Amino acid sequence: MLEPNLWAMLLREDGACRKQCSWNSESCLLVLESLGFWEEVRGIISGSELVTGFLWTVRVPGLPQYLESLTKLTITAVQTVLAETGGQTRDVPITFSQLLQSPFPEVRLLTLGTLLKGFSSAASGLGEELLLLAMKEAHPECFCKILKILYRMDPREWLPQTELCVHLTPKEFLIWMMDIASNDRSEIQSVSLRLTSRVIAYYLQTCEEKRDSITPELKQWVQLIVLSCGDSLPMNSRLAAAEVLTSTTPLFLTNPCPILELEDTLALWRCVLILLQSEEQAVRDAATETVTTAMSQENTCQSTEFAFCQVDASIALALALAVLCDLLQQWDQLASGLPVLLGWLLGEGDDLMGRVESPHQGEEDYLFEKAEVNFWAETLTFVKYLWRHLFQLFCKSGWHTPSSERLCHLQKMVSEQYHLLSLLFRELPPTAEFLKTVEYTKLRIQEERTLAGLRLLAFLEGKEEGSPLVLRAEDSPVEASQLTVPRTKAAC
């Protein structure tokens, strides 16, 4: 029998004992085998509660620590046998599948962590067990690791088994996963979003004849991506959204024959643009990967001069708009798409009064949260880039159709917004840029949006030939109002 201190030295995970000697791994294994070490380990595991079961039904003091130590010893022994036998499990004292069936989360968590960390054929053969475990797992950390393993596995290995194992069709499993992604606010949300996206991509690519059957689920998935880009969720959610957008770019964002409706496709592109303006550098970098992927597709590589190039987020913002405008022409969707982009330019959906008069404003509402970079700089940059691309697109395409219902709505909105801005500027005190910096800056940003929209709408009606627009809402409301669209029935 080996002494306890020798056990500790030989099983220590940090490998300190190996640093104290010059043995290589093969020599160590031979020495341990000659000492009867692994035979004794197998005997301990075979006689342990992991194999024989636990006699008690309540937790006793020290049980979690005992289970963790025993599980670590077992996993080490199993991995050693698998390495020696080339993955054959006939000589292992207990299998990973048996460990996953343990009633104790400490055992399952360590086993799942091992499968995830050293992902190999050992995990790829457990699709059925993982599906069954996912349906009944109540421990959040274990459930999260199960989803991560399923995400890393090829869907072909486990998705076709859902109906047989857990009595859910692949479509029903997809709905179940989306419900989790919609309702959870922990790490599980971002993991389930990734897995949901993987399932959708697999389903669409392998069951083309059934695409129409999951149209409602596709719309729900798009809304999940949109919600995941919001500031109310942790950064991991935005990173997951960016990763999903990158992986599905050829399928949804740049597909020559769009699978989604135009509204949903543009919603995904809007998510890319929002993430490129994120406060977090990691999120901006992840969204830049989406743009890089979009520029490298066969039908988009001619849209810019930066195909297959690495760019930063500020350049990616302009390139994303260039690719999107080119795609609208490829899809022959200018008439439907341009009013949507005009809405982005104007900040459609924003509550101007609410943003300016928010009760939460005050000392915590800083303008310079990005070190030397102005907190609002990305918004102004986005407005400038979008205005430029829309103006060029109008000139190039000769699109002059201001009669659609959507465009009429924008005309009415920009006119009302301009008059509201004039009133709000008048209510500010003198030198408001110093006394009420936050409110003034927000109004100036919205003013830039509104003036850009006025200029484009005026160009569409032939009132402007592209000369610079210099009027401001706070300066000359009477003259500027000449560029607003009359709210008459004839205009709509």
C-alpha positions as MATLAB code, in Angstrom:
seq = 'MLEPNLWAMLLREDGACRKQCSWNSESCLLVLESLGFWEEVRGIISGSELVTGFLWTVRVPGLPQYLESLTKLTITAVQTVLAETGGQTRDVPITFSQLLQSPFPEVRLLTLGTLLKGFSSAASGLGEELLLLAMKEAHPECFCKILKILYRMDPREWLPQTELCVHLTPKEFLIWMMDIASNDRSEIQSVSLRLTSRVIAYYLQTCEEKRDSITPELKQWVQLIVLSCGDSLPMNSRLAAAEVLTSTTPLFLTNPCPILELEDTLALWRCVLILLQSEEQAVRDAATETVTTAMSQENTCQSTEFAFCQVDASIALALALAVLCDLLQQWDQLASGLPVLLGWLLGEGDDLMGRVESPHQGEEDYLFEKAEVNFWAETLTFVKYLWRHLFQLFCKSGWHTPSSERLCHLQKMVSEQYHLLSLLFRELPPTAEFLKTVEYTKLRIQEERTLAGLRLLAFLEGKEEGSPLVLRAEDSPVEASQLTVPRTKAAC';
ca = [
       0.000    0.000    0.000;
       1.397    3.394   -0.965;
       1.844    5.979    1.758;
      -0.654    8.884    1.762;
       2.035   11.491    1.113;
       3.207    9.508   -1.943;
      -0.400    9.398   -3.188;
      -0.589   13.152   -2.883;
       2.690   13.672   -4.688;
       1.824   11.356   -7.564;
      -1.702   12.707   -8.067;
      -0.934   16.389   -7.663;
      -2.453   18.148  -10.689;
       0.076   20.924  -10.983;
       2.796   18.436  -11.891;
       5.195   19.630   -9.190;
       6.531   16.123   -8.690;
       7.529   15.957  -12.342;
       9.483   19.175  -11.971;
      11.516   17.540   -9.202;
      12.702   14.743  -11.456;
      13.859   14.349  -15.031;
      11.457   11.549  -15.968;
       9.433   11.909  -19.104;
       5.757   10.949  -19.083;
       6.363    7.471  -20.511;
       8.971    6.685  -17.855;
       6.611    7.886  -15.131;
       3.862    5.594  -16.370;
       6.213    2.604  -16.465;
       7.438    3.263  -12.929;
       3.912    3.730  -11.610;
       2.820    0.531  -13.328;
       5.743   -1.385  -11.849;
       4.757   -0.160   -8.391;
       1.244   -1.457   -8.928;
      -0.029    2.088   -8.645;
      -2.756    2.005  -11.289;
      -3.935   -1.415  -10.195;
      -4.392   -0.073   -6.695;
      -6.166    3.018   -8.033;
      -8.571    0.848  -10.022;
      -9.262   -1.164   -6.884;
     -10.042    1.981   -4.897;
     -12.398    3.259   -7.591;
     -14.148   -0.101   -8.026;
     -14.826   -0.254   -4.301;
     -15.811    3.388   -3.972;
     -19.285    4.819   -3.669;
     -19.105    6.017   -7.269;
     -19.499    2.370   -8.318;
     -21.270    0.741   -5.372;
     -23.613    3.624   -4.649;
     -24.106    5.651   -1.476;
     -25.670    4.080    1.587;
     -26.807    7.359    3.112;
     -29.543    9.595    1.782;
     -28.539   12.876    3.430;
     -25.401   14.930    3.021;
     -22.785   14.471    5.704;
     -20.031   16.947    6.620;
     -17.122   16.823    4.193;
     -19.066   14.934    1.521;
     -18.563   17.530   -1.267;
     -14.795   17.579   -0.690;
     -14.664   13.779   -0.590;
     -16.666   13.510   -3.812;
     -14.450   16.023   -5.587;
     -11.250   14.210   -4.564;
     -12.659   10.824   -5.508;
     -13.953   12.108   -8.851;
     -10.623   13.722   -9.721;
      -8.839   10.448   -8.972;
     -11.356    8.541  -11.081;
     -11.127   10.923  -14.030;
      -7.323   10.730  -13.977;
      -7.463    6.934  -14.012;
     -10.030    6.841  -16.820;
      -8.021    9.272  -18.944;
      -4.880    7.191  -18.426;
      -6.605    3.997  -19.544;
      -8.137    5.719  -22.569;
      -4.725    7.072  -23.560;
      -3.133    3.613  -23.262;
      -5.880    1.767  -25.142;
      -6.515    4.339  -27.861;
      -9.949    5.282  -26.559;
     -11.179    1.773  -25.701;
     -13.304    1.739  -22.542;
     -13.311   -1.983  -21.733;
     -10.592   -1.672  -19.041;
     -11.798    1.509  -17.341;
     -13.094    1.117  -13.772;
     -16.023    3.443  -14.526;
     -17.099    5.297  -17.666;
     -17.807    8.989  -18.191;
     -21.393    8.028  -18.926;
     -21.719    6.459  -15.468;
     -20.166    9.506  -13.825;
     -22.696   11.750  -15.566;
     -25.504    9.696  -14.024;
     -24.306   10.431  -10.495;
     -26.952   12.033   -8.260;
     -24.330   14.458   -6.925;
     -23.679   17.677   -8.877;
     -20.055   17.736   -7.681;
     -19.386   14.563   -9.659;
     -21.300   15.671  -12.750;
     -19.705   19.128  -12.758;
     -16.139   17.797  -12.661;
     -16.931   15.211  -15.329;
     -18.552   17.759  -17.626;
     -15.657   20.149  -17.069;
     -13.207   17.425  -18.087;
     -15.181   16.592  -21.220;
     -15.377   20.269  -22.139;
     -11.740   21.062  -21.415;
     -10.320   18.066  -23.245;
     -13.017   17.783  -25.900;
     -12.396   14.591  -27.874;
     -14.023   11.384  -29.037;
     -14.852   10.681  -25.391;
     -17.391   13.515  -25.497;
     -18.557   13.019  -29.067;
     -20.009    9.610  -28.214;
     -22.181   10.918  -25.390;
     -24.827   12.747  -27.398;
     -27.707   10.629  -26.108;
     -26.608   10.860  -22.456;
     -26.111   14.618  -22.714;
     -29.563   15.134  -24.222;
     -31.211   13.104  -21.472;
     -29.198   14.909  -18.829;
     -30.040   18.335  -20.270;
     -33.767   17.665  -19.922;
     -33.564   16.900  -16.205;
     -30.489   18.839  -15.041;
     -31.388   21.250  -12.232;
     -27.875   22.436  -11.372;
     -27.203   25.684  -13.337;
     -23.451   25.174  -13.757;
     -23.906   21.592  -14.920;
     -26.649   22.615  -17.333;
     -24.463   25.374  -18.761;
     -21.591   22.954  -19.382;
     -23.940   20.463  -21.050;
     -25.037   23.155  -23.495;
     -21.413   24.116  -24.152;
     -20.504   20.520  -24.984;
     -23.510   20.137  -27.289;
     -22.508   23.369  -29.009;
     -18.999   22.054  -29.655;
     -20.300   18.747  -30.970;
     -21.367   18.260  -34.559;
     -25.196   18.614  -34.604;
     -25.345   15.553  -36.833;
     -24.187   13.471  -33.870;
     -27.042   14.366  -31.552;
     -29.805   16.501  -33.105;
     -31.383   13.612  -35.078;
     -31.591   11.683  -31.771;
     -33.797   14.203  -29.964;
     -37.060   12.570  -30.982;
     -35.920    9.125  -29.864;
     -34.146   10.202  -26.658;
     -36.205   13.054  -25.258;
     -39.381   12.804  -27.370;
     -38.835   16.191  -29.005;
     -38.539   16.791  -32.719;
     -35.576   18.953  -33.785;
     -38.019   21.842  -34.228;
     -39.473   21.335  -30.731;
     -35.949   21.143  -29.303;
     -35.186   24.445  -31.050;
     -38.258   26.070  -29.488;
     -37.223   24.757  -26.067;
     -33.732   26.224  -26.464;
     -35.089   29.603  -27.576;
     -37.331   29.742  -24.517;
     -34.253   29.258  -22.347;
     -32.343   31.943  -24.249;
     -35.306   34.316  -23.883;
     -35.880   33.892  -20.161;
     -32.454   33.311  -18.635;
     -30.132   36.159  -17.676;
     -27.009   34.243  -16.668;
     -24.229   32.680  -18.726;
     -26.793   30.112  -19.814;
     -28.463   32.796  -21.952;
     -25.400   33.386  -24.118;
     -24.601   29.669  -24.386;
     -28.163   28.757  -25.337;
     -28.178   31.563  -27.925;
     -25.075   30.088  -29.556;
     -26.543   26.585  -29.494;
     -29.879   27.796  -30.871;
     -28.094   29.485  -33.755;
     -26.100   26.338  -34.493;
     -29.312   24.281  -34.568;
     -31.048   26.785  -36.872;
     -28.129   26.822  -39.301;
     -28.014   23.016  -39.350;
     -31.774   22.755  -39.827;
     -31.838   25.214  -42.728;
     -28.874   23.632  -44.490;
     -30.074   20.031  -44.179;
     -33.859   20.446  -44.424;
     -34.296   23.009  -47.187;
     -37.731   21.691  -48.028;
     -38.889   22.452  -44.461;
     -37.649   26.048  -44.263;
     -41.131   27.515  -44.364;
     -42.145   25.424  -41.364;
     -39.806   27.310  -39.027;
     -40.548   30.850  -40.237;
     -42.032   31.882  -36.848;
     -38.998   30.440  -35.062;
     -36.664   32.377  -37.361;
     -38.435   35.611  -36.460;
     -38.176   34.761  -32.774;
     -34.482   34.013  -33.222;
     -33.904   37.404  -34.863;
     -35.591   39.081  -31.906;
     -33.321   37.117  -29.565;
     -30.276   38.497  -31.365;
     -31.685   42.022  -31.179;
     -32.385   41.715  -27.449;
     -28.934   40.236  -26.816;
     -27.345   43.398  -28.207;
     -29.004   45.564  -25.553;
     -27.135   47.241  -22.719;
     -29.369   45.666  -20.067;
     -27.700   42.253  -20.455;
     -24.130   41.289  -19.489;
     -21.311   41.805  -21.973;
     -21.216   38.043  -22.608;
     -24.610   38.333  -24.285;
     -23.322   40.938  -26.737;
     -20.214   38.863  -27.395;
     -22.414   35.836  -28.057;
     -24.586   37.875  -30.428;
     -21.506   39.044  -32.332;
     -20.178   35.488  -32.552;
     -23.532   34.222  -33.811;
     -23.746   36.989  -36.408;
     -20.265   36.114  -37.652;
     -20.993   32.396  -37.919;
     -24.306   32.961  -39.725;
     -23.170   35.793  -42.009;
     -23.073   33.707  -45.229;
     -26.456   32.204  -44.409;
     -28.401   35.299  -43.346;
     -26.510   38.572  -43.842;
     -24.944   38.199  -47.293;
     -26.876   35.345  -48.881;
     -27.526   36.209  -52.572;
     -30.976   34.663  -52.100;
     -32.064   35.922  -48.664;
     -33.664   33.333  -46.415;
     -35.159   35.838  -43.999;
     -37.628   38.561  -44.814;
     -35.992   41.902  -45.574;
     -37.163   43.378  -42.271;
     -35.442   40.611  -40.319;
     -32.286   40.697  -42.441;
     -31.971   44.440  -41.869;
     -32.589   43.925  -38.150;
     -29.531   41.650  -38.043;
     -27.460   44.218  -39.927;
     -28.640   46.857  -37.458;
     -27.323   44.636  -34.667;
     -23.908   44.568  -36.334;
     -23.872   48.369  -36.512;
     -24.960   48.687  -32.876;
     -22.241   46.300  -31.696;
     -19.633   48.222  -33.686;
     -20.572   51.276  -31.594;
     -20.438   49.422  -28.272;
     -18.595   50.845  -25.281;
     -16.713   47.559  -24.808;
     -13.626   47.081  -26.944;
     -14.089   43.298  -26.939;
     -17.591   43.664  -28.374;
     -16.429   46.091  -31.068;
     -13.638   43.699  -32.048;
     -16.077   40.775  -32.223;
     -18.469   42.779  -34.409;
     -15.563   43.738  -36.660;
     -15.057   40.026  -37.337;
     -18.638   39.922  -38.607;
     -17.915   42.713  -41.079;
     -14.668   41.056  -42.166;
     -16.593   37.856  -42.848;
     -19.302   39.753  -44.729;
     -16.736   41.435  -46.992;
     -15.059   38.143  -47.878;
     -18.067   36.468  -49.492;
     -18.118   35.823  -53.222;
     -20.951   38.265  -53.885;
     -19.601   41.050  -51.637;
     -15.829   40.999  -52.071;
     -16.139   43.665  -54.798;
     -18.221   45.993  -52.610;
     -15.154   47.559  -50.985;
     -11.396   47.647  -51.417;
     -10.857   45.909  -48.082;
     -12.012   42.363  -48.814;
     -10.036   39.778  -46.803;
      -8.326   42.597  -44.851;
      -8.210   43.086  -41.098;
      -9.724   46.423  -40.073;
     -10.671   48.132  -36.824;
     -14.190   48.937  -35.643;
     -14.236   52.550  -36.860;
     -13.405   51.508  -40.427;
     -15.665   48.466  -40.171;
     -18.616   50.774  -39.461;
     -18.259   52.465  -42.849;
     -17.494   49.197  -44.638;
     -20.566   47.497  -43.168;
     -22.783   50.235  -44.585;
     -21.063   49.978  -47.973;
     -21.646   46.222  -48.099;
     -25.260   46.591  -46.984;
     -26.047   49.222  -49.621;
     -24.492   46.993  -52.274;
     -26.556   44.027  -51.076;
     -29.791   46.033  -51.265;
     -29.050   46.593  -54.938;
     -28.180   42.928  -55.478;
     -31.428   41.872  -53.829;
     -33.396   44.496  -55.806;
     -34.760   45.794  -52.509;
     -33.891   49.497  -52.677;
     -37.517   50.607  -52.579;
     -38.173   48.625  -49.395;
     -34.769   48.969  -47.768;
     -33.938   52.654  -48.120;
     -36.836   53.901  -45.959;
     -35.610   51.561  -43.210;
     -32.095   52.994  -43.448;
     -33.550   56.497  -43.369;
     -35.256   55.503  -40.128;
     -31.874   54.461  -38.710;
     -30.445   57.825  -39.696;
     -33.213   59.667  -37.880;
     -33.018   57.484  -34.791;
     -36.517   56.155  -35.348;
     -37.956   54.581  -32.229;
     -36.002   56.799  -29.842;
     -37.957   58.821  -27.307;
     -36.468   62.281  -27.710;
     -38.249   63.852  -24.738;
     -37.524   60.829  -22.571;
     -33.826   60.836  -23.391;
     -33.426   64.548  -22.749;
     -35.535   64.690  -19.584;
     -34.597   61.316  -18.103;
     -34.892   61.354  -14.283;
     -31.763   59.213  -14.083;
     -29.561   61.915  -15.534;
     -27.096   63.592  -13.276;
     -23.666   62.949  -11.939;
     -23.638   59.360  -13.228;
     -24.375   60.359  -16.851;
     -20.874   60.972  -18.151;
     -19.885   62.060  -21.617;
     -16.388   60.625  -21.552;
     -16.687   57.022  -20.409;
     -14.332   55.801  -23.148;
     -11.088   57.342  -21.906;
     -10.079   60.025  -24.433;
     -12.891   59.135  -26.850;
     -16.127   61.113  -26.638;
     -18.978   58.897  -25.472;
     -21.137   60.134  -28.349;
     -18.497   60.060  -31.078;
     -19.635   56.721  -32.518;
     -23.192   57.975  -32.966;
     -22.048   61.044  -34.886;
     -19.658   58.933  -36.946;
     -22.474   56.528  -37.749;
     -24.746   59.394  -38.837;
     -22.019   60.793  -41.089;
     -21.243   57.431  -42.703;
     -24.882   56.485  -43.171;
     -25.797   59.870  -44.664;
     -22.894   59.630  -47.112;
     -23.793   56.126  -48.273;
     -27.486   56.914  -48.612;
     -26.764   60.083  -50.589;
     -24.416   58.212  -52.933;
     -26.965   55.446  -53.313;
     -29.733   57.914  -54.171;
     -27.518   59.589  -56.764;
     -26.286   56.325  -58.260;
     -29.608   54.527  -58.372;
     -31.778   57.480  -59.299;
     -34.297   56.305  -56.717;
     -36.998   58.975  -56.377;
     -40.068   57.322  -54.927;
     -41.171   59.351  -51.904;
     -44.722   58.078  -52.026;
     -44.522   54.885  -50.010;
     -46.365   54.628  -46.719;
     -43.107   54.051  -44.875;
     -41.513   57.157  -46.369;
     -44.565   59.256  -45.563;
     -44.229   58.161  -41.955;
     -40.598   59.291  -41.939;
     -41.508   62.619  -43.518;
     -44.058   63.267  -40.819;
     -41.692   62.131  -38.085;
     -38.755   64.282  -39.188;
     -40.963   67.353  -39.477;
     -42.379   66.903  -35.981;
     -38.970   66.057  -34.575;
     -37.446   69.197  -36.031;
     -40.082   71.430  -34.462;
     -39.678   69.628  -31.131;
     -35.922   70.187  -31.241;
     -36.482   73.899  -31.827;
     -38.671   74.090  -28.727;
     -36.234   72.125  -26.586;
     -33.299   74.291  -27.618;
     -35.253   77.420  -26.670;
     -35.941   76.008  -23.206;
     -32.239   75.538  -22.478;
     -30.459   78.272  -20.519;
     -27.772   80.463  -22.114;
     -24.425   78.697  -22.539;
     -26.233   75.375  -22.144;
     -23.180   73.531  -23.456;
     -21.546   74.328  -20.102;
     -24.512   74.437  -17.720;
     -26.396   71.418  -19.078;
     -23.784   69.554  -21.048;
     -25.536   66.183  -21.199;
     -28.900   67.548  -22.337;
     -27.283   69.908  -24.821;
     -25.080   67.189  -26.313;
     -28.008   64.807  -26.757;
     -30.011   67.506  -28.494;
     -27.105   68.357  -30.777;
     -26.747   64.715  -31.774;
     -30.438   64.451  -32.555;
     -30.186   67.714  -34.443;
     -27.456   66.234  -36.632;
     -29.663   63.223  -37.293;
     -32.663   65.375  -38.132;
     -30.815   67.752  -40.437;
     -29.258   64.838  -42.286;
     -32.708   63.324  -42.732;
     -34.163   66.635  -43.890;
     -31.447   66.988  -46.475;
     -31.996   63.514  -47.895;
     -35.766   63.897  -48.010;
     -35.392   67.282  -49.686;
     -33.031   65.743  -52.228;
     -35.586   63.050  -53.008;
     -38.194   65.725  -53.712;
     -35.776   67.695  -55.883;
     -35.596   70.661  -53.491;
     -31.859   70.336  -52.945;
     -29.016   69.602  -55.328;
     -26.619   68.244  -52.723;
     -25.236   71.518  -51.362;
     -24.079   71.493  -47.731;
     -26.800   71.977  -45.177;
     -25.815   74.674  -42.695;
     -29.079   75.453  -40.946;
     -29.501   74.410  -37.322;
     -32.650   74.016  -35.281;
     -31.372   76.273  -32.512;
     -30.356   79.065  -34.895;
     -32.989   79.683  -37.526;
     -36.187   77.687  -37.137;
     -38.058   79.817  -39.697;
     -35.544   79.312  -42.506;
     -34.856   75.718  -41.609;
     -38.536   74.886  -41.603;
     -38.564   75.482  -45.353;
     -36.763   72.153  -45.696;
     -39.310   70.253  -43.641;
     -41.834   68.217  -45.535;
     -45.335   69.733  -45.488;
     -47.730   67.519  -43.598;
     -50.412   67.386  -46.243;
     -52.388   64.585  -47.719;
     -50.820   65.294  -51.068;
     -47.376   64.548  -49.696;
     -48.467   61.104  -48.669;
];
